[in-house]
Amino acid sequence: MVQDVTEHDHCRFCGDAVPADQAYCSVECYEKDHERMAKERKTDIFWTVLTAVSVVLVLTVGFLI
């Protein structure tokens, strides 16, 4: 038995069904998703800077010794 399902998408944050032209089911999910993305962006920047500093430190110590 095949059911007729209207065209829909899923909320980017919680996964609930939403109309096809929407990305989020509520303003709350939109805000939480943007907070999560900002936190991930800060974490990515932290690890990138830490890696760059580590490389510079290793190269500097290597040239001094």
N, CA and C of each residue as an Amber inpcrd file, in Angstrom:
protein
   195
   0.8390000  -1.1690000   0.0000000   0.0000000   0.0000000   0.0000000
   0.8900000   1.2400000   0.0000000   0.6830000   2.1320000  -0.9360000
   1.4780000   3.3450000  -1.0590000   0.6520000   4.5120000  -0.5470000
   1.2440000   5.2790000   0.3660000   0.5510000   6.4540000   0.8860000
   0.9740000   7.6760000   0.1020000   0.0450000   8.5930000  -0.0750000
   0.3480000   9.8470000  -0.7550000   0.8650000  10.8310000   0.2870000
   2.1350000  11.1940000   0.1780000   2.7590000  12.1100000   1.1350000
   2.9960000  13.4290000   0.4210000   2.5290000  14.5190000   1.0400000
   2.7320000  15.8280000   0.4360000   4.2090000  16.1650000   0.4200000
   4.5840000  17.0070000  -0.5140000   5.9860000  17.4110000  -0.6430000
   6.3980000  18.1550000   0.6230000   7.4770000  17.6880000   1.2220000
   7.9510000  18.3090000   2.4590000   9.4630000  18.1770000   2.5630000
   9.9910000  18.8470000   3.5660000  11.4110000  18.7750000   3.8820000
  11.4770000  18.5190000   5.3790000  12.6800000  18.5410000   5.9360000
  12.8220000  18.3350000   7.3710000  13.5960000  19.4920000   7.9880000
  13.2190000  19.8330000   9.2100000  13.8740000  20.9190000   9.9520000
  15.3570000  20.6140000  10.0550000  16.1830000  21.6070000   9.7860000
  17.6390000  21.4120000   9.8120000  18.1570000  21.1490000  11.2150000
  17.3770000  21.5280000  12.2330000  17.8530000  21.3570000  13.6010000
  17.2750000  20.1000000  14.2580000  15.9470000  19.9590000  14.2440000
  15.3300000  18.8560000  14.9880000  14.8390000  17.7230000  14.1040000
  14.7160000  17.9510000  12.8010000  14.3150000  16.8840000  11.9020000
  12.8200000  16.7180000  11.7040000  12.0030000  17.5510000  12.3450000
  10.5550000  17.4770000  12.1310000  10.2120000  17.8560000  10.6980000
   9.0950000  17.3290000  10.2200000   8.6470000  17.6390000   8.8650000
   8.1980000  19.0990000   8.7750000   8.6030000  19.7760000   7.6980000
   8.2050000  21.1710000   7.4480000   7.8400000  21.2880000   5.9690000
   7.0960000  22.3340000   5.6060000   6.8110000  22.5400000   4.1810000
   8.1110000  22.6440000   3.3810000   8.0410000  22.2990000   2.1070000
   9.2390000  22.2310000   1.2670000   9.9760000  23.5610000   1.1490000
   9.2900000  24.6720000   1.3390000   9.9310000  25.9820000   1.1770000
  10.5070000  26.5200000   2.4820000  10.4710000  25.7490000   3.5570000
  11.0080000  26.1880000   4.8380000  12.1980000  25.3290000   5.2340000
  13.1150000  25.9210000   5.9830000  14.2810000  25.1840000   6.4470000
  14.1470000  24.7690000   7.9150000  13.3630000  25.4960000   8.6830000
  13.2050000  25.2310000  10.1080000  11.7240000  25.1830000  10.4660000
  11.4100000  24.4420000  11.5380000  10.0200000  24.3250000  11.9500000
   9.5880000  25.4730000  12.8440000  10.5440000  26.1690000  13.4560000
  10.2040000  27.2820000  14.3380000  11.3830000  28.2390000  14.4490000
  11.1100000  29.3970000  14.9950000  12.1660000  30.3840000  15.2280000
  13.1400000  29.8500000  16.2690000  12.6280000  29.0860000  17.2120000
  13.4840000  28.5060000  18.2530000  14.5300000  27.5660000  17.6400000
  14.1050000  26.7130000  16.7090000  15.0570000  25.8080000  16.0420000
  16.0620000  26.6020000  15.2120000  15.6000000  27.6500000  14.5510000
  16.4910000  28.5070000  13.7620000  17.5740000  29.1050000  14.6550000
  17.1720000  29.6530000  15.8070000  18.1380000  30.2830000  16.7070000
  19.0990000  29.2560000  17.2980000  18.5720000  28.1080000  17.7030000
  19.4420000  27.0670000  18.2700000  20.4480000  26.5650000  17.2390000
  19.9990000  26.4150000  15.9910000  20.9120000  25.9460000  14.9470000
  21.9970000  26.9690000  14.6720000  21.6430000  28.2440000  14.6720000
  22.6500000  29.2790000  14.4480000  23.6190000  29.3740000  15.6200000
  23.1260000  29.1520000  16.8300000  24.0220000  29.1160000  17.9900000
  24.9980000  27.9450000  17.8720000  24.4920000  26.7750000  17.4420000
  25.3320000  25.6030000  17.2710000  26.3930000  25.8420000  16.1980000
  25.9840000  26.4700000  15.0870000  26.9350000  26.7420000  14.0080000
  28.0000000  27.7510000  14.4540000  27.6060000  28.7530000  15.2460000
  28.5770000  29.7310000  15.7490000  29.5810000  29.0500000  16.6790000
  29.0880000  28.1420000  17.5210000  29.9770000  27.4220000  18.4270000
  30.9470000  26.5410000  17.6370000  30.4490000  25.8580000  16.6090000
  31.3230000  25.0370000  15.7650000  32.3650000  25.8890000  15.0550000
  31.9630000  27.0640000  14.5860000  32.8790000  27.9610000  13.8960000
  33.9980000  28.4000000  14.8500000  33.6370000  28.7390000  16.0900000
  34.6430000  29.1470000  17.0720000  35.5980000  28.0010000  17.3920000
  35.0500000  26.7910000  17.4900000  35.8850000  25.6190000  17.7530000
  36.8420000  25.3710000  16.5920000  36.3440000  25.4820000  15.3710000
  37.2000000  25.3050000  14.1910000  38.3170000  26.3380000  14.1610000
  37.9960000  27.5830000  14.4710000  39.0130000  28.6440000  14.4990000
  40.0480000  28.3480000  15.5690000  39.6050000  27.9110000  16.7510000
  40.5240000  27.5860000  17.8450000  41.5260000  26.5160000  17.4040000
  41.0060000  25.4120000  16.8050000  41.9030000  24.3270000  16.4150000
  42.8190000  24.7340000  15.2620000  42.3550000  25.5890000  14.3810000
  43.1930000  26.0700000  13.2800000  44.3400000  26.9170000  13.8240000
  44.0250000  27.8120000  14.7350000  45.0540000  28.6690000  15.3350000
  46.0300000  27.8210000  16.1530000  45.5120000  26.8800000  16.9240000
  46.3800000  26.0160000  17.7220000  47.3310000  25.2210000  16.8240000
  46.8250000  24.7100000  15.7230000  47.6620000  23.9660000  14.7810000
  48.7340000  24.8600000  14.1760000  48.3580000  26.0670000  13.7570000
  49.3230000  26.9900000  13.1620000  50.4040000  27.3690000  14.1680000
  50.0170000  27.6460000  15.3990000  50.9900000  28.0040000  16.4350000
  51.9140000  26.8250000  16.7080000  51.3680000  25.6250000  16.7370000
  52.1910000  24.4340000  16.9740000  53.2130000  24.2360000  15.8560000
  52.7920000  24.4290000  14.6210000  53.7120000  24.2760000  13.4870000
  54.8270000  25.3110000  13.5720000  54.4700000  26.5550000  13.8610000
  55.4720000  27.6190000  13.9790000  56.4270000  27.3090000  15.1260000
  55.8950000  26.8330000  16.2340000  56.7380000  26.5100000  17.3840000
  57.6990000  25.3690000  17.0590000  57.2160000  24.3150000  16.4090000
  58.0710000  23.1850000  16.0580000  59.1560000  23.6380000  15.0710000
  58.7850000  24.4330000  14.0690000  59.7840000  24.9100000  13.1020000
  60.8050000  25.8220000  13.7610000  60.3690000  26.6810000  14.6620000
  61.2770000  27.5920000  15.3580000  62.2650000  26.8020000  16.2200000
  61.7790000  25.8440000  16.9760000  62.6540000  25.0200000  17.8090000
  63.6020000  24.2130000  16.9260000  63.1190000  23.7220000  15.8010000
  63.9580000  22.9540000  14.8940000  65.1040000  23.7790000  14.3170000
  64.8440000  25.0460000  14.0190000  65.8990000  25.9110000  13.4860000
  66.8880000  26.3410000  14.5680000  66.4300000  26.4330000  15.8030000
  67.3170000  26.8620000  16.8980000  68.2410000  25.7470000  17.3620000
  67.8140000  24.5330000  17.1940000  68.6300000  23.4060000  17.7060000
  69.5340000  22.8650000  16.6310000
